[in-house]
Amino acid sequence: MGESAGGAPRAARTRRWGVMWVLAVLAAALFVAGCGSSDDDDGGSGSATAAATSAEVASGEIGAAETTDLTVAIPYPDSTMYSFYYVADELGYYEDEGLRVRVITADNPIAAVVGGSAQVSVADSGAVVDAQRKDLGVSVLSGHFCRQNYSVAVQPDIRSVDQLDGKDIVLAGTTGDPQEFQREKVLADEGWDLSRVDAKTVYPGPDSATWREFFLDNKVALMPFYDDDRDALDRYGANIIVDTVRPWPNSWQIAKTDWLEDNPNTAIRFLRATMRAVGYMTAPAVGRVPENKDAVLDILEGRDLEVADLRKDDSPWVLSGMQLCPNLYYDQEAWDVTIESQDQDPLDYTTDTSYLERAQRDAGLDNSPPTDISSVYP
């Protein structure tokens, strides 16, 4: 079910998205537009009947899948990204819905959907807003990761924001990365308001390993970090000043708008099966040690992903549960929060959640927003 499989040694707990990826998406989309498309470009047969309206999707009977073979594009091959789909496949959830799902890694998942090499992709919420701004013909199908976690370290001798005055700091790898603004907001909330000091923001590049090298060489005084940086920072004696989570959308599942209109039954069936997988991964509840941890890790290991370190982790977050919502939450508020938290220009966009809400109702769920887990994380 997967291609380009590999895997980080740990579940990735924050995504390494960047503005360069968005630019590449737009370039690929222009290429696709120039080449044209055929009726088969969406990877399935499509519907021979007129496209279903939102009202029909919400109230009508769910029929057989219009397209039984689906390709899902993810941005990189780690256990967290693969987990939804591998679990749903291994436990027969997709088969129950009459679907066969293949997962591929794509440098540009939005471009994969726009170009027709995938029917669904996982994309950073900010990049999806930008794609909609550029009128690329994609729609949000559902949420993917419904929260974002933020971890920030400063040099060992720094104990207050005032000590960052005149220092070089890293907030993102490249200029224009929306996460720079989100991190500034979180830092201010946590008592490290950078507007109080004259710190210089530098951009070492999108690879966070470079940020870590700068930090360990004492070239920068502050850096965001990821879970695979933690051991090196602990050995160095870094002062971890932020380790928290926010109910801000991290990523969404998207599809081409016209594909959704032609394949409403497929879309709803895909969502129902995927929700079952997320529910299995988070049981008994988000914030508690997952009861199916060993079974999930067995599935991932059987797909050639490295899980040895995860087997040693007895925390509630071993399967990245702090980012998960079993209902795949997404709505207009999630859209608006993304624009506000990333300091983007307003965009008039009406969110259609008809496919998602129908799948939720069939699964016995509703579209409630993510619960506040800040009291139990980390």
Contacts in CASP RR format, 6 or more apart in sequence:
PFRMAT RR
TARGET T0000
AUTHOR 0000-0000-0000
METHOD contacts of the structure
MODEL  1
MGESAGGAPRAARTRRWGVMWVLAVLAAALFVAGCGSSDDDDGGSGSATA
AATSAEVASGEIGAAETTDLTVAIPYPDSTMYSFYYVADELGYYEDEGLR
VRVITADNPIAAVVGGSAQVSVADSGAVVDAQRKDLGVSVLSGHFCRQNY
SVAVQPDIRSVDQLDGKDIVLAGTTGDPQEFQREKVLADEGWDLSRVDAK
TVYPGPDSATWREFFLDNKVALMPFYDDDRDALDRYGANIIVDTVRPWPN
SWQIAKTDWLEDNPNTAIRFLRATMRAVGYMTAPAVGRVPENKDAVLDIL
EGRDLEVADLRKDDSPWVLSGMQLCPNLYYDQEAWDVTIESQDQDPLDYT
TDTSYLERAQRDAGLDNSPPTDISSVYP
1 85 0 8 1.000
1 86 0 8 1.000
1 89 0 8 1.000
1 101 0 8 1.000
1 102 0 8 1.000
1 103 0 8 1.000
1 303 0 8 1.000
2 82 0 8 1.000
2 86 0 8 1.000
2 102 0 8 1.000
2 103 0 8 1.000
2 104 0 8 1.000
2 303 0 8 1.000
3 102 0 8 1.000
3 103 0 8 1.000
3 104 0 8 1.000
3 105 0 8 1.000
4 77 0 8 1.000
4 104 0 8 1.000
4 105 0 8 1.000
5 77 0 8 1.000
5 82 0 8 1.000
5 303 0 8 1.000
5 304 0 8 1.000
5 305 0 8 1.000
6 77 0 8 1.000
6 78 0 8 1.000
6 304 0 8 1.000
6 305 0 8 1.000
6 306 0 8 1.000
7 77 0 8 1.000
7 78 0 8 1.000
7 79 0 8 1.000
7 305 0 8 1.000
7 306 0 8 1.000
8 78 0 8 1.000
8 79 0 8 1.000
8 228 0 8 1.000
8 306 0 8 1.000
9 228 0 8 1.000
9 306 0 8 1.000
9 308 0 8 1.000
9 309 0 8 1.000
10 79 0 8 1.000
10 227 0 8 1.000
10 228 0 8 1.000
10 309 0 8 1.000
10 310 0 8 1.000
10 313 0 8 1.000
11 78 0 8 1.000
11 79 0 8 1.000
11 80 0 8 1.000
11 83 0 8 1.000
11 227 0 8 1.000
11 310 0 8 1.000
11 318 0 8 1.000
11 319 0 8 1.000
11 320 0 8 1.000
12 78 0 8 1.000
12 79 0 8 1.000
12 80 0 8 1.000
12 81 0 8 1.000
12 226 0 8 1.000
12 227 0 8 1.000
12 228 0 8 1.000
12 320 0 8 1.000
13 80 0 8 1.000
13 149 0 8 1.000
13 226 0 8 1.000
13 227 0 8 1.000
13 317 0 8 1.000
13 320 0 8 1.000
13 322 0 8 1.000
13 323 0 8 1.000
14 148 0 8 1.000
14 149 0 8 1.000
14 150 0 8 1.000
14 151 0 8 1.000
14 224 0 8 1.000
14 226 0 8 1.000
14 227 0 8 1.000
14 250 0 8 1.000
15 75 0 8 1.000
15 124 0 8 1.000
15 145 0 8 1.000
15 250 0 8 1.000
15 251 0 8 1.000
16 76 0 8 1.000
16 206 0 8 1.000
16 207 0 8 1.000
16 208 0 8 1.000
16 226 0 8 1.000
17 75 0 8 1.000
17 124 0 8 1.000
17 126 0 8 1.000
17 127 0 8 1.000
17 177 0 8 1.000
17 179 0 8 1.000
17 251 0 8 1.000
18 124 0 8 1.000
18 127 0 8 1.000
18 172 0 8 1.000
18 173 0 8 1.000
18 174 0 8 1.000
18 177 0 8 1.000
18 179 0 8 1.000
18 206 0 8 1.000
19 174 0 8 1.000
19 175 0 8 1.000
19 176 0 8 1.000
19 177 0 8 1.000
19 178 0 8 1.000
20 174 0 8 1.000
20 206 0 8 1.000
21 75 0 8 1.000
21 107 0 8 1.000
21 108 0 8 1.000
21 124 0 8 1.000
21 127 0 8 1.000
22 126 0 8 1.000
22 127 0 8 1.000
22 130 0 8 1.000
22 131 0 8 1.000
24 107 0 8 1.000
24 108 0 8 1.000
24 111 0 8 1.000
25 108 0 8 1.000
25 110 0 8 1.000
25 111 0 8 1.000
25 114 0 8 1.000
25 127 0 8 1.000
25 130 0 8 1.000
25 131 0 8 1.000
25 136 0 8 1.000
26 130 0 8 1.000
26 131 0 8 1.000
26 134 0 8 1.000
26 136 0 8 1.000
28 108 0 8 1.000
28 111 0 8 1.000
28 114 0 8 1.000
28 115 0 8 1.000
29 110 0 8 1.000
29 111 0 8 1.000
29 114 0 8 1.000
29 115 0 8 1.000
29 131 0 8 1.000
29 134 0 8 1.000
29 136 0 8 1.000
32 111 0 8 1.000
32 114 0 8 1.000
32 115 0 8 1.000
32 116 0 8 1.000
37 115 0 8 1.000
37 116 0 8 1.000
41 115 0 8 1.000
41 116 0 8 1.000
42 67 0 8 1.000
42 116 0 8 1.000
42 119 0 8 1.000
42 256 0 8 1.000
42 258 0 8 1.000
42 259 0 8 1.000
42 262 0 8 1.000
42 263 0 8 1.000
43 67 0 8 1.000
43 69 0 8 1.000
43 71 0 8 1.000
43 116 0 8 1.000
43 119 0 8 1.000
44 66 0 8 1.000
44 67 0 8 1.000
44 69 0 8 1.000
44 119 0 8 1.000
44 263 0 8 1.000
45 66 0 8 1.000
45 67 0 8 1.000
46 66 0 8 1.000
46 67 0 8 1.000
46 259 0 8 1.000
46 262 0 8 1.000
46 263 0 8 1.000
47 66 0 8 1.000
47 262 0 8 1.000
47 263 0 8 1.000
47 264 0 8 1.000
51 258 0 8 1.000
51 261 0 8 1.000
51 262 0 8 1.000
52 261 0 8 1.000
52 264 0 8 1.000
54 352 0 8 1.000
54 354 0 8 1.000
55 354 0 8 1.000
56 264 0 8 1.000
57 264 0 8 1.000
57 268 0 8 1.000
57 354 0 8 1.000
57 355 0 8 1.000
57 358 0 8 1.000
58 354 0 8 1.000
58 357 0 8 1.000
58 358 0 8 1.000
62 265 0 8 1.000
62 268 0 8 1.000
62 269 0 8 1.000
62 358 0 8 1.000
62 362 0 8 1.000
63 265 0 8 1.000
64 98 0 8 1.000
64 265 0 8 1.000
65 97 0 8 1.000
65 98 0 8 1.000
65 99 0 8 1.000
65 263 0 8 1.000
65 265 0 8 1.000
65 266 0 8 1.000
65 269 0 8 1.000
66 262 0 8 1.000
66 263 0 8 1.000
66 264 0 8 1.000
66 265 0 8 1.000
66 266 0 8 1.000
67 119 0 8 1.000
67 263 0 8 1.000
67 266 0 8 1.000
68 98 0 8 1.000
68 99 0 8 1.000
68 100 0 8 1.000
68 266 0 8 1.000
69 99 0 8 1.000
69 100 0 8 1.000
69 102 0 8 1.000
70 99 0 8 1.000
70 100 0 8 1.000
70 101 0 8 1.000
70 102 0 8 1.000
70 119 0 8 1.000
70 120 0 8 1.000
70 266 0 8 1.000
70 270 0 8 1.000
71 101 0 8 1.000
71 102 0 8 1.000
71 103 0 8 1.000
71 104 0 8 1.000
71 117 0 8 1.000
71 118 0 8 1.000
71 119 0 8 1.000
71 120 0 8 1.000
72 85 0 8 1.000
72 101 0 8 1.000
72 102 0 8 1.000
72 103 0 8 1.000
72 104 0 8 1.000
72 118 0 8 1.000
72 119 0 8 1.000
72 120 0 8 1.000
72 121 0 8 1.000
72 122 0 8 1.000
73 103 0 8 1.000
73 104 0 8 1.000
73 105 0 8 1.000
73 106 0 8 1.000
73 109 0 8 1.000
73 112 0 8 1.000
73 113 0 8 1.000
73 117 0 8 1.000
73 118 0 8 1.000
73 120 0 8 1.000
73 121 0 8 1.000
73 122 0 8 1.000
74 81 0 8 1.000
74 82 0 8 1.000
74 103 0 8 1.000
74 104 0 8 1.000
74 105 0 8 1.000
74 106 0 8 1.000
74 109 0 8 1.000
74 121 0 8 1.000
74 122 0 8 1.000
75 81 0 8 1.000
75 105 0 8 1.000
75 106 0 8 1.000
75 107 0 8 1.000
75 109 0 8 1.000
75 122 0 8 1.000
75 123 0 8 1.000
75 124 0 8 1.000
76 105 0 8 1.000
77 105 0 8 1.000
78 305 0 8 1.000
79 300 0 8 1.000
79 305 0 8 1.000
79 306 0 8 1.000
79 307 0 8 1.000
79 310 0 8 1.000
80 319 0 8 1.000
80 320 0 8 1.000
80 323 0 8 1.000
81 122 0 8 1.000
82 103 0 8 1.000
82 300 0 8 1.000
82 303 0 8 1.000
82 305 0 8 1.000
83 277 0 8 1.000
83 281 0 8 1.000
83 296 0 8 1.000
83 300 0 8 1.000
83 319 0 8 1.000
83 320 0 8 1.000
84 144 0 8 1.000
84 274 0 8 1.000
84 277 0 8 1.000
84 278 0 8 1.000
84 281 0 8 1.000
85 101 0 8 1.000
85 103 0 8 1.000
85 274 0 8 1.000
85 277 0 8 1.000
86 103 0 8 1.000
86 299 0 8 1.000
86 300 0 8 1.000
86 303 0 8 1.000
87 93 0 8 1.000
87 277 0 8 1.000
87 280 0 8 1.000
87 281 0 8 1.000
87 296 0 8 1.000
87 299 0 8 1.000
88 94 0 8 1.000
88 101 0 8 1.000
88 273 0 8 1.000
88 274 0 8 1.000
88 276 0 8 1.000
88 277 0 8 1.000
89 95 0 8 1.000
89 101 0 8 1.000
90 299 0 8 1.000
91 276 0 8 1.000
91 277 0 8 1.000
91 280 0 8 1.000
91 299 0 8 1.000
92 273 0 8 1.000
93 272 0 8 1.000
93 273 0 8 1.000
93 274 0 8 1.000
93 276 0 8 1.000
93 277 0 8 1.000
94 100 0 8 1.000
94 101 0 8 1.000
94 270 0 8 1.000
94 273 0 8 1.000
96 273 0 8 1.000
97 269 0 8 1.000
97 270 0 8 1.000
97 272 0 8 1.000
97 273 0 8 1.000
98 269 0 8 1.000
99 266 0 8 1.000
99 269 0 8 1.000
99 270 0 8 1.000
99 273 0 8 1.000
101 270 0 8 1.000
104 112 0 8 1.000
104 117 0 8 1.000
104 118 0 8 1.000
106 112 0 8 1.000
106 117 0 8 1.000
106 118 0 8 1.000
106 121 0 8 1.000
109 118 0 8 1.000
109 121 0 8 1.000
109 122 0 8 1.000
109 123 0 8 1.000
110 121 0 8 1.000
110 123 0 8 1.000
110 127 0 8 1.000
110 128 0 8 1.000
110 131 0 8 1.000
110 136 0 8 1.000
110 138 0 8 1.000
110 254 0 8 1.000
112 118 0 8 1.000
112 121 0 8 1.000
113 119 0 8 1.000
113 120 0 8 1.000
113 121 0 8 1.000
113 138 0 8 1.000
113 254 0 8 1.000
113 255 0 8 1.000
113 256 0 8 1.000
114 136 0 8 1.000
114 137 0 8 1.000
114 138 0 8 1.000
114 256 0 8 1.000
116 256 0 8 1.000
119 255 0 8 1.000
119 256 0 8 1.000
119 259 0 8 1.000
119 263 0 8 1.000
119 266 0 8 1.000
120 141 0 8 1.000
120 253 0 8 1.000
120 254 0 8 1.000
120 255 0 8 1.000
120 270 0 8 1.000
121 253 0 8 1.000
121 254 0 8 1.000
121 255 0 8 1.000
122 144 0 8 1.000
122 251 0 8 1.000
122 252 0 8 1.000
122 253 0 8 1.000
123 131 0 8 1.000
123 251 0 8 1.000
123 252 0 8 1.000
123 253 0 8 1.000
123 254 0 8 1.000
124 250 0 8 1.000
124 251 0 8 1.000
125 249 0 8 1.000
125 250 0 8 1.000
125 251 0 8 1.000
125 252 0 8 1.000
125 334 0 8 1.000
125 338 0 8 1.000
126 178 0 8 1.000
126 338 0 8 1.000
126 342 0 8 1.000
126 344 0 8 1.000
128 138 0 8 1.000
128 140 0 8 1.000
128 252 0 8 1.000
128 254 0 8 1.000
129 335 0 8 1.000
129 338 0 8 1.000
129 339 0 8 1.000
129 342 0 8 1.000
129 344 0 8 1.000
129 347 0 8 1.000
131 137 0 8 1.000
131 138 0 8 1.000
131 254 0 8 1.000
132 138 0 8 1.000
132 347 0 8 1.000
132 349 0 8 1.000
133 347 0 8 1.000
137 256 0 8 1.000
137 257 0 8 1.000
137 258 0 8 1.000
138 254 0 8 1.000
138 255 0 8 1.000
138 256 0 8 1.000
138 257 0 8 1.000
139 254 0 8 1.000
139 255 0 8 1.000
139 256 0 8 1.000
139 257 0 8 1.000
139 260 0 8 1.000
139 352 0 8 1.000
140 252 0 8 1.000
140 253 0 8 1.000
140 254 0 8 1.000
140 330 0 8 1.000
140 335 0 8 1.000
140 351 0 8 1.000
141 252 0 8 1.000
141 253 0 8 1.000
141 254 0 8 1.000
141 255 0 8 1.000
141 260 0 8 1.000
141 267 0 8 1.000
141 271 0 8 1.000
141 355 0 8 1.000
141 356 0 8 1.000
142 252 0 8 1.000
142 253 0 8 1.000
142 271 0 8 1.000
142 274 0 8 1.000
142 328 0 8 1.000
142 330 0 8 1.000
142 355 0 8 1.000
142 356 0 8 1.000
142 359 0 8 1.000
143 249 0 8 1.000
143 251 0 8 1.000
143 252 0 8 1.000
143 253 0 8 1.000
143 325 0 8 1.000
143 328 0 8 1.000
143 329 0 8 1.000
143 330 0 8 1.000
143 334 0 8 1.000
143 356 0 8 1.000
144 250 0 8 1.000
144 251 0 8 1.000
144 252 0 8 1.000
144 253 0 8 1.000
144 328 0 8 1.000
145 249 0 8 1.000
145 250 0 8 1.000
145 251 0 8 1.000
145 320 0 8 1.000
145 323 0 8 1.000
145 324 0 8 1.000
146 247 0 8 1.000
146 249 0 8 1.000
146 250 0 8 1.000
146 323 0 8 1.000
146 324 0 8 1.000
146 325 0 8 1.000
146 328 0 8 1.000
146 329 0 8 1.000
146 330 0 8 1.000
146 334 0 8 1.000
146 369 0 8 1.000
146 370 0 8 1.000
147 245 0 8 1.000
147 246 0 8 1.000
147 247 0 8 1.000
147 248 0 8 1.000
147 250 0 8 1.000
147 322 0 8 1.000
147 323 0 8 1.000
147 325 0 8 1.000
147 370 0 8 1.000
147 373 0 8 1.000
148 182 0 8 1.000
148 245 0 8 1.000
148 246 0 8 1.000
148 248 0 8 1.000
148 249 0 8 1.000
148 250 0 8 1.000
148 323 0 8 1.000
149 243 0 8 1.000
149 244 0 8 1.000
149 245 0 8 1.000
149 246 0 8 1.000
149 322 0 8 1.000
149 323 0 8 1.000
149 377 0 8 1.000
149 378 0 8 1.000
150 182 0 8 1.000
150 183 0 8 1.000
150 186 0 8 1.000
150 224 0 8 1.000
150 242 0 8 1.000
150 243 0 8 1.000
150 244 0 8 1.000
150 245 0 8 1.000
150 246 0 8 1.000
151 224 0 8 1.000
151 225 0 8 1.000
151 226 0 8 1.000
151 227 0 8 1.000
151 230 0 8 1.000
151 240 0 8 1.000
151 242 0 8 1.000
151 243 0 8 1.000
152 183 0 8 1.000
152 186 0 8 1.000
152 187 0 8 1.000
152 192 0 8 1.000
152 222 0 8 1.000
152 223 0 8 1.000
152 224 0 8 1.000
152 225 0 8 1.000
152 240 0 8 1.000
152 241 0 8 1.000
152 242 0 8 1.000
152 243 0 8 1.000
153 215 0 8 1.000
153 222 0 8 1.000
153 223 0 8 1.000
153 225 0 8 1.000
153 233 0 8 1.000
153 238 0 8 1.000
153 239 0 8 1.000
153 240 0 8 1.000
153 241 0 8 1.000
154 164 0 8 1.000
154 221 0 8 1.000
154 222 0 8 1.000
154 238 0 8 1.000
154 239 0 8 1.000
154 241 0 8 1.000
155 215 0 8 1.000
155 218 0 8 1.000
155 221 0 8 1.000
155 222 0 8 1.000
155 238 0 8 1.000
155 239 0 8 1.000
156 236 0 8 1.000
156 237 0 8 1.000
156 238 0 8 1.000
156 239 0 8 1.000
157 163 0 8 1.000
158 164 0 8 1.000
158 221 0 8 1.000
158 222 0 8 1.000
158 239 0 8 1.000
159 239 0 8 1.000
161 191 0 8 1.000
161 192 0 8 1.000
161 193 0 8 1.000
161 194 0 8 1.000
161 196 0 8 1.000
161 197 0 8 1.000
162 196 0 8 1.000
162 197 0 8 1.000
163 221 0 8 1.000
164 192 0 8 1.000
164 194 0 8 1.000
164 197 0 8 1.000
164 199 0 8 1.000
164 221 0 8 1.000
164 222 0 8 1.000
165 197 0 8 1.000
165 198 0 8 1.000
165 199 0 8 1.000
166 197 0 8 1.000
166 198 0 8 1.000
166 199 0 8 1.000
166 200 0 8 1.000
167 199 0 8 1.000
167 200 0 8 1.000
167 220 0 8 1.000
167 221 0 8 1.000
167 222 0 8 1.000
168 199 0 8 1.000
168 200 0 8 1.000
168 201 0 8 1.000
168 202 0 8 1.000
168 219 0 8 1.000
168 220 0 8 1.000
168 221 0 8 1.000
169 194 0 8 1.000
169 199 0 8 1.000
169 200 0 8 1.000
169 201 0 8 1.000
169 202 0 8 1.000
169 220 0 8 1.000
169 221 0 8 1.000
169 222 0 8 1.000
169 223 0 8 1.000
170 201 0 8 1.000
170 202 0 8 1.000
170 203 0 8 1.000
170 204 0 8 1.000
170 211 0 8 1.000
170 214 0 8 1.000
170 215 0 8 1.000
170 220 0 8 1.000
170 222 0 8 1.000
170 223 0 8 1.000
170 224 0 8 1.000
171 179 0 8 1.000
171 180 0 8 1.000
171 183 0 8 1.000
171 184 0 8 1.000
171 201 0 8 1.000
171 222 0 8 1.000
171 224 0 8 1.000
172 179 0 8 1.000
172 180 0 8 1.000
172 183 0 8 1.000
172 203 0 8 1.000
172 224 0 8 1.000
173 203 0 8 1.000
173 204 0 8 1.000
173 205 0 8 1.000
173 206 0 8 1.000
173 208 0 8 1.000
173 211 0 8 1.000
174 203 0 8 1.000
174 205 0 8 1.000
174 206 0 8 1.000
175 203 0 8 1.000
178 342 0 8 1.000
178 343 0 8 1.000
178 344 0 8 1.000
179 224 0 8 1.000
179 342 0 8 1.000
180 201 0 8 1.000
181 341 0 8 1.000
181 342 0 8 1.000
181 343 0 8 1.000
182 246 0 8 1.000
182 248 0 8 1.000
182 341 0 8 1.000
182 342 0 8 1.000
183 224 0 8 1.000
184 194 0 8 1.000
185 341 0 8 1.000
186 242 0 8 1.000
186 244 0 8 1.000
186 246 0 8 1.000
187 193 0 8 1.000
187 194 0 8 1.000
187 241 0 8 1.000
187 242 0 8 1.000
188 194 0 8 1.000
188 195 0 8 1.000
190 241 0 8 1.000
190 242 0 8 1.000
190 244 0 8 1.000
192 241 0 8 1.000
192 242 0 8 1.000
199 221 0 8 1.000
199 222 0 8 1.000
202 214 0 8 1.000
202 220 0 8 1.000
204 210 0 8 1.000
204 211 0 8 1.000
204 214 0 8 1.000
204 220 0 8 1.000
205 211 0 8 1.000
208 224 0 8 1.000
208 225 0 8 1.000
208 226 0 8 1.000
208 229 0 8 1.000
211 220 0 8 1.000
211 223 0 8 1.000
211 224 0 8 1.000
211 225 0 8 1.000
212 223 0 8 1.000
212 225 0 8 1.000
212 229 0 8 1.000
212 232 0 8 1.000
212 233 0 8 1.000
214 220 0 8 1.000
214 223 0 8 1.000
215 223 0 8 1.000
215 233 0 8 1.000
215 236 0 8 1.000
215 238 0 8 1.000
216 232 0 8 1.000
216 236 0 8 1.000
225 233 0 8 1.000
233 240 0 8 1.000
243 378 0 8 1.000
244 374 0 8 1.000
244 377 0 8 1.000
244 378 0 8 1.000
245 322 0 8 1.000
245 373 0 8 1.000
245 374 0 8 1.000
245 377 0 8 1.000
246 341 0 8 1.000
247 369 0 8 1.000
247 370 0 8 1.000
247 371 0 8 1.000
247 372 0 8 1.000
248 337 0 8 1.000
248 338 0 8 1.000
248 341 0 8 1.000
249 330 0 8 1.000
249 334 0 8 1.000
249 337 0 8 1.000
249 338 0 8 1.000
250 323 0 8 1.000
252 330 0 8 1.000
253 274 0 8 1.000
253 328 0 8 1.000
255 267 0 8 1.000
260 267 0 8 1.000
260 355 0 8 1.000
264 355 0 8 1.000
267 355 0 8 1.000
268 355 0 8 1.000
268 358 0 8 1.000
268 359 0 8 1.000
268 362 0 8 1.000
271 328 0 8 1.000
271 355 0 8 1.000
271 356 0 8 1.000
271 359 0 8 1.000
271 360 0 8 1.000
272 359 0 8 1.000
272 362 0 8 1.000
272 363 0 8 1.000
274 328 0 8 1.000
275 326 0 8 1.000
275 327 0 8 1.000
275 328 0 8 1.000
275 359 0 8 1.000
275 360 0 8 1.000
275 363 0 8 1.000
275 365 0 8 1.000
276 363 0 8 1.000
278 324 0 8 1.000
278 325 0 8 1.000
278 326 0 8 1.000
278 328 0 8 1.000
279 326 0 8 1.000
280 292 0 8 1.000
280 296 0 8 1.000
281 290 0 8 1.000
281 292 0 8 1.000
281 296 0 8 1.000
281 319 0 8 1.000
281 321 0 8 1.000
281 324 0 8 1.000
282 290 0 8 1.000
282 319 0 8 1.000
282 321 0 8 1.000
282 324 0 8 1.000
282 326 0 8 1.000
283 290 0 8 1.000
283 291 0 8 1.000
283 292 0 8 1.000
284 291 0 8 1.000
286 316 0 8 1.000
286 321 0 8 1.000
286 322 0 8 1.000
286 324 0 8 1.000
286 325 0 8 1.000
286 326 0 8 1.000
286 371 0 8 1.000
286 373 0 8 1.000
287 316 0 8 1.000
287 317 0 8 1.000
287 321 0 8 1.000
287 322 0 8 1.000
287 373 0 8 1.000
287 376 0 8 1.000
287 377 0 8 1.000
288 316 0 8 1.000
289 314 0 8 1.000
289 315 0 8 1.000
289 316 0 8 1.000
289 318 0 8 1.000
290 296 0 8 1.000
290 316 0 8 1.000
290 318 0 8 1.000
290 319 0 8 1.000
290 321 0 8 1.000
293 318 0 8 1.000
293 319 0 8 1.000
294 311 0 8 1.000
296 319 0 8 1.000
297 307 0 8 1.000
297 310 0 8 1.000
297 311 0 8 1.000
300 307 0 8 1.000
301 307 0 8 1.000
310 318 0 8 1.000
310 319 0 8 1.000
315 378 0 8 1.000
316 322 0 8 1.000
316 376 0 8 1.000
317 377 0 8 1.000
317 378 0 8 1.000
322 373 0 8 1.000
322 377 0 8 1.000
322 378 0 8 1.000
325 370 0 8 1.000
326 365 0 8 1.000
327 360 0 8 1.000
327 363 0 8 1.000
327 365 0 8 1.000
327 366 0 8 1.000
327 367 0 8 1.000
327 368 0 8 1.000
328 356 0 8 1.000
328 359 0 8 1.000
328 360 0 8 1.000
329 367 0 8 1.000
329 368 0 8 1.000
329 369 0 8 1.000
329 370 0 8 1.000
330 351 0 8 1.000
330 353 0 8 1.000
330 356 0 8 1.000
330 367 0 8 1.000
331 351 0 8 1.000
331 353 0 8 1.000
331 367 0 8 1.000
331 369 0 8 1.000
332 350 0 8 1.000
332 351 0 8 1.000
333 369 0 8 1.000
334 351 0 8 1.000
334 369 0 8 1.000
335 349 0 8 1.000
335 351 0 8 1.000
338 344 0 8 1.000
339 345 0 8 1.000
339 346 0 8 1.000
339 347 0 8 1.000
353 367 0 8 1.000
356 367 0 8 1.000
357 367 0 8 1.000
360 366 0 8 1.000
360 367 0 8 1.000
END
